[in-house]
Amino acid sequence: MADGHEDDAGANGGLRPATKIVHSGRDPRRFDGFVNTPVVRGSTVLYANYDDLIHHRARYTYGRHGNPTSESLQTALKALEGGDGVAITPSGLSAVTTALLALLVSGDHLLMVDTVYRPTRNFCDGLLARLGVETTYYDPLLGEGIEGLIRPNTRAIFLEAPGSQSFEMQDVPAIVAVAKARGILTLIDNTWATPLFFKPHALGVDVSIQAGTKYICGHADVSIGTISAVGEAWKKVHATCGLLGITVGPDDVALAARGLRTMAVRLAHHQQAALEMAQWLAARPEVSRVMHPALPSDPGHAIWKRDFCGASGLFSIILKPVPPAAVAAFFDALKLFGMGYSWGGYESLAIPFDCSAYRTATKWQAEGPAVRLHIGLEDMADLKADIDQAFASLRAASQAG
């Protein structure tokens, strides 16, 4: 896809990303030849002698601080992300909140993209505000113009590309250049693309966050978050995780590690299927427009093509104006697309959305009802047939109304 950035590592003599996620973090020689790192369940770690106990001389010191299971996943993710370290948290939102708590203190100012995942916004307006951190929301299309919003106490800029639900693309290099010139840290929610399709650290971003619940796990059965960071940002993230007692159960970690090993194969299918579906929907008479940055018609396509090497299975559409009853008829008629607030699993999903109530730096104006779709691993002919019959229900309800 795109400019073929995925070949860069191989050209330089290193392993390509798809190979890294299969081999990194595993050492069968440590575990009697077993391919997968065992699931280690435990809190207490026994020391060999008194001197080791007093001086904490041991590979593992306490269950909360890590074990072979968590270390395996962290090592694999570190190889894929290219940062100085990776922390694992219980959810994607907890990864976001932990990273922000690590980098901000009372009196600081945060610049937050207006199209961010809504629970992130709720955290900024809730707990961060109560802790004395002020948040200013900015237009995702601002680029280097973000310079005009920086204050003397601005400590961090948070990005998400593409934007949650509405899929606006941000000029990440331009924003990072402004931030670095002013000594400001940058964070990005990279859940949509994953480090397979977008490399934040390679573009100078200090903190790369994923809701591993989505594509890392890939099976809709685990909640987990990841924080990759570099330099001083990593030191602060690592220390904050320790202070907060952040830990994830070994069974969830093991499921995430298992999902990671097949992420490249799954994402290749999600990407191809979503693009095919997006193109098919763009030609449907019921659809006003499709919001998918990998489509040449998308306003953010040039940035996506420049900075990304692939796209995932999530995108949105705007329907032509229809009564609310017709929208309900469409969703209720779906048989293969589930209605649920997540994505990234093997199953296809659809939800309605309206950003107008929680955008402040921009104005959400859609000419019709908005629908977010995640294209799963089902046969494309079956998925198209499902949407086709749901559109028939939508048309019938529109005519009846």
C-alpha positions in Angstrom: 0.0 0.0 0.0 0.9 3.6 -0.4 4.6 4.4 -0.7 5.9 1.0 0.5 7.5 2.2 3.8 7.2 -1.3 5.1 10.2 -2.3 3.0 12.6 0.2 4.6 13.7 -2.0 7.5 14.6 -4.9 5.1 16.5 -2.6 2.8 18.6 -1.5 5.8 19.4 -5.1 6.8 16.9 -5.4 9.6 13.7 -7.4 9.9 10.5 -6.1 8.4 7.6 -5.4 10.7 5.6 -8.6 9.8 8.6 -10.7 10.7 9.3 -8.7 13.9 5.8 -9.4 15.3 6.3 -13.2 14.7 9.7 -13.5 16.2 10.3 -10.6 18.7 9.9 -11.3 22.4 10.0 -15.1 22.0 12.9 -17.3 23.1 11.9 -21.0 23.0 15.3 -22.0 24.4 14.3 -20.4 27.8 11.2 -22.6 28.0 12.3 -26.1 26.9 11.6 -25.4 23.2 8.0 -24.3 23.5 7.2 -21.7 20.8 5.0 -19.5 23.0 6.1 -17.9 26.2 4.3 -19.6 29.0 1.5 -17.9 30.9 3.0 -17.0 34.3 0.5 -16.4 37.0 2.0 -15.1 40.2 2.5 -12.3 42.6 5.3 -13.5 44.9 8.8 -14.0 43.5 11.3 -15.9 45.7 14.9 -14.8 45.9 17.8 -17.2 46.0 19.4 -15.8 49.1 19.3 -12.9 51.6 21.8 -10.8 49.8 19.8 -10.9 46.5 16.6 -10.0 48.5 18.2 -7.0 50.1 19.7 -5.7 46.9 16.8 -6.7 44.6 19.1 -8.8 42.5 16.7 -10.8 40.3 15.3 -10.7 36.8 11.8 -10.4 38.3 11.1 -8.9 41.7 7.3 -8.9 42.1 4.4 -9.9 40.0 3.1 -6.4 39.5 6.4 -5.3 38.1 6.4 -7.9 35.3 7.1 -11.6 34.5 8.1 -13.6 31.4 4.6 -13.3 29.9 4.4 -9.5 30.0 8.1 -9.1 29.1 7.5 -11.2 25.9 4.7 -8.9 24.7 6.6 -5.7 25.7 9.7 -6.8 23.9 7.7 -7.6 20.7 5.9 -4.3 20.8 9.1 -2.4 21.5 10.7 -4.0 18.3 7.6 -3.0 16.3 7.2 0.6 17.7 10.9 1.5 17.7 10.7 3.3 21.1 12.8 3.0 24.3 10.2 1.0 26.2 6.6 -0.1 26.2 4.2 -0.1 29.1 1.0 -2.3 29.1 -2.2 -1.1 30.7 -5.7 -2.6 31.3 -7.3 -0.7 28.4 -6.7 1.8 25.6 -8.2 4.6 27.6 -6.0 3.7 30.6 -3.0 4.0 28.2 -4.1 7.5 27.2 -4.8 8.6 30.8 -1.6 7.1 32.2 0.5 8.8 29.6 -1.1 12.2 30.2 -0.8 11.8 33.9 2.9 10.9 33.5 3.7 14.0 31.5 1.5 16.8 32.9 1.4 18.5 36.3 -0.9 21.2 37.8 -0.5 24.5 36.0 0.4 22.9 32.6 -1.4 23.5 29.4 -2.4 20.7 26.9 -3.2 21.1 23.3 -5.7 18.3 22.3 -7.0 17.6 18.8 -10.7 18.3 18.6 -11.4 15.0 16.8 -9.9 12.8 19.6 -11.6 9.7 20.9 -14.5 11.0 23.1 -13.5 9.3 26.4 -10.1 11.0 26.1 -11.9 14.3 25.9 -13.9 13.4 28.9 -10.7 12.7 30.9 -9.3 16.1 29.9 -12.4 18.0 30.8 -12.9 15.9 34.0 -9.9 14.6 36.0 -7.2 16.7 34.3 -9.2 19.9 34.8 -9.6 19.0 38.5 -5.9 18.4 38.8 -5.2 21.9 37.4 -4.3 21.1 33.8 -6.0 23.3 31.2 -6.9 21.8 27.8 -7.3 23.7 24.6 -8.9 21.8 21.7 -7.5 22.5 18.2 -8.6 21.9 14.6 -7.0 18.7 13.3 -6.2 20.5 10.0 -4.2 23.2 11.7 -0.7 21.8 10.9 2.1 24.2 11.6 -0.5 26.8 12.5 -0.7 25.2 15.9 2.2 27.5 16.8 -0.4 30.2 17.4 -2.0 28.2 20.2 1.1 27.5 22.2 1.5 29.3 25.5 4.5 29.5 27.9 3.0 26.7 30.0 2.1 24.4 27.1 3.7 21.0 27.9 2.2 18.6 25.4 0.3 18.2 22.1 -1.9 15.3 21.6 -2.7 14.0 18.1 -5.0 11.3 16.7 -4.7 10.4 13.0 -7.1 9.8 11.4 -9.7 11.5 13.7 -12.1 9.5 15.7 -15.3 8.8 13.8 -14.8 11.6 11.2 -11.4 10.5 9.9 -9.6 13.8 9.4 -5.9 13.5 8.7 -3.4 15.5 10.7 0.0 16.8 9.3 2.0 15.0 12.0 5.5 16.0 10.9 4.5 19.7 10.8 3.0 19.6 14.3 6.0 17.7 15.6 8.4 20.2 14.1 6.7 23.0 15.9 6.6 21.1 19.2 10.3 20.2 19.1 11.3 23.7 18.4 9.5 24.8 21.5 10.5 21.8 23.7 7.0 20.4 23.9 6.2 16.7 24.0 3.9 15.0 21.5 1.6 12.1 22.0 -0.5 10.2 19.4 -3.3 7.7 19.6 -2.2 5.3 16.8 -4.8 2.6 17.3 -6.3 2.9 13.8 -3.1 2.3 11.8 -1.0 0.4 14.4 2.8 0.6 14.1 2.5 -1.7 11.0 1.0 1.1 8.9 2.3 4.2 10.7 5.5 4.8 12.7 5.0 7.8 15.1 8.5 7.6 16.6 10.1 7.7 13.2 8.4 11.1 12.7 9.6 12.4 16.0 6.5 11.7 18.2 7.5 11.1 21.8 4.6 8.8 22.9 2.7 6.3 20.7 -0.5 4.9 22.3 -2.6 2.0 21.1 -5.9 0.5 22.3 -4.5 -3.1 22.0 -8.1 -4.2 22.5 -8.5 -3.5 18.8 -6.0 -4.9 16.3 -3.3 -6.3 18.6 -5.8 -8.7 20.2 -8.1 -8.9 17.2 -10.7 -11.3 18.6 -13.0 -9.0 20.7 -12.1 -10.9 23.9 -9.5 -8.7 25.7 -9.1 -5.1 26.9 -5.6 -3.9 26.9 -3.6 -0.7 26.2 0.0 0.0 25.2 2.3 3.0 25.6 5.5 3.3 23.7 7.7 6.2 24.5 11.2 7.6 24.0 13.7 9.5 26.1 12.5 11.3 29.2 8.9 10.6 28.2 9.6 6.9 28.6 11.2 7.4 32.0 8.2 9.3 33.2 5.7 6.8 31.7 7.5 3.9 33.3 7.7 5.6 36.7 4.1 6.6 36.6 2.9 3.1 35.9 4.8 2.0 38.9 3.4 4.7 41.1 -0.2 4.0 40.0 0.2 0.2 40.4 -0.7 -0.4 36.8 -0.7 -4.1 35.9 -2.5 -6.4 33.5 -3.4 -10.1 34.3 -1.2 -12.7 32.6 -4.0 -14.4 30.7 -5.0 -11.1 29.1 -1.3 -10.4 28.2 -1.0 -13.9 26.7 -4.1 -13.4 24.6 -2.8 -10.1 23.4 0.6 -11.7 22.5 -1.2 -14.4 20.6 -3.2 -11.8 18.7 -0.1 -9.8 17.9 1.5 -12.7 16.1 -1.2 -12.7 13.4 -1.8 -9.0 13.3 -0.1 -8.4 9.9 -2.1 -11.1 8.2 -5.4 -9.8 9.7 -4.7 -6.2 8.9 -3.9 -7.0 5.3 -7.4 -8.5 5.0 -9.1 -5.7 6.9 -7.4 -3.2 4.7 -8.3 -4.8 1.4 -11.9 -5.5 2.5 -12.5 -2.0 3.9 -11.2 -0.4 0.7 -13.4 -2.6 -1.4 -16.4 -1.9 0.8 -15.7 1.9 0.8 -15.5 2.0 -3.0 -18.7 0.0 -3.3 -20.5 2.3 -0.8 -19.3 5.4 -2.6 -21.2 4.3 -5.7 -24.5 3.5 -3.7 -27.4 5.9 -4.2 -28.1 5.9 -0.5 -24.6 7.2 0.4 -23.7 10.9 0.2 -20.0 10.4 0.9 -17.4 8.1 2.3 -14.8 9.1 4.9 -11.7 6.9 4.4 -8.3 8.5 4.0 -7.0 5.8 1.7 -9.5 6.7 -1.0 -8.1 9.2 -3.5 -11.3 11.3 -3.2 -10.8 11.8 0.6 -9.6 15.3 1.6 -6.8 13.8 3.7 -5.6 11.3 1.1 -2.3 13.1 0.2 -1.2 13.2 3.8 -2.2 9.6 4.3 -0.2 8.5 1.2 2.8 10.5 2.3 3.0 9.3 5.9 1.2 5.9 6.1 1.9 2.6 4.4 -1.6 1.1 4.9 -5.1 1.5 6.2 -7.2 -0.6 8.6 -10.8 -1.8 8.5 -12.5 1.2 10.1 -14.2 4.1 8.2 -17.4 6.1 8.1 -20.1 7.1 5.7 -22.7 9.8 5.5 -26.1 8.7 4.3 -28.3 11.0 2.2 -31.0 12.6 4.3 -33.6 10.1 5.5 -36.1 10.1 8.5 -34.9 8.7 11.8 -37.2 5.7 11.3 -35.3 4.8 8.1 -32.0 4.9 10.0 -33.4 2.6 12.6 -34.8 0.3 9.9 -31.3 0.1 8.3 -29.6 -0.9 11.5 -32.3 -3.3 12.7 -32.1 -5.1 9.3 -28.4 -5.8 9.5 -27.7 -9.5 10.1 -23.9 -9.8 9.8 -22.9 -6.4 11.0 -23.2 -6.2 14.8 -24.1 -3.0 16.7 -21.4 -2.5 19.3 -19.0 0.2 20.6 -15.7 -1.3 19.6 -13.8 -2.5 16.5 -10.6 -4.3 15.4 -12.0 -7.8 16.0 -12.7 -10.4 13.3 -16.4 -9.3 13.2 -18.0 -6.5 11.2 -19.7 -3.7 13.2 -21.8 -0.7 12.5 -22.9 2.2 14.8 -24.6 5.6 14.2 -22.8 8.7 15.5 -23.2 12.5 15.7 -20.1 14.5 16.7 -21.9 17.9 16.9 -22.4 17.8 20.7 -18.7 17.3 21.6 -16.6 19.2 19.0 -15.6 22.7 20.1 -12.7 23.9 17.9 -14.5 22.6 14.8 -18.1 22.3 13.7 -19.5 18.9 12.7 -22.0 19.4 9.9 -23.2 16.3 8.2 -25.7 16.4 5.4 -27.3 13.2 6.6 -27.0 10.4 9.2 -23.5 9.2 9.9 -22.5 5.6 10.2 -19.2 4.1 11.4 -18.3 0.7 9.9 -15.7 -1.8 10.8 -15.1 -4.4 8.1 -14.2 -7.7 9.6 -13.0 -11.0 8.2 -16.2 -12.3 6.6 -16.7 -12.9 2.9 -17.1 -9.6 1.1 -20.0 -10.8 -1.0 -21.9 -11.7 2.1 -21.2 -8.3 3.8 -22.3 -6.4 0.7 -25.5 -8.5 0.5 -26.2 -7.7 4.1 -25.8 -4.0 3.6 -27.8 -4.2 0.4 -30.8 -5.7 2.1 -30.5 -3.2 5.0 -30.6 -0.4 2.4 -33.8 -1.9 1.1 -35.3 -1.6 4.5 -34.1 2.0 4.8 -35.7 2.8 1.4 -39.0 1.2 2.4 -39.1 3.0 5.7 -38.3 6.3 4.0 -41.2 5.8 1.6 -43.6 4.8 4.4 -42.7 7.9 6.3 
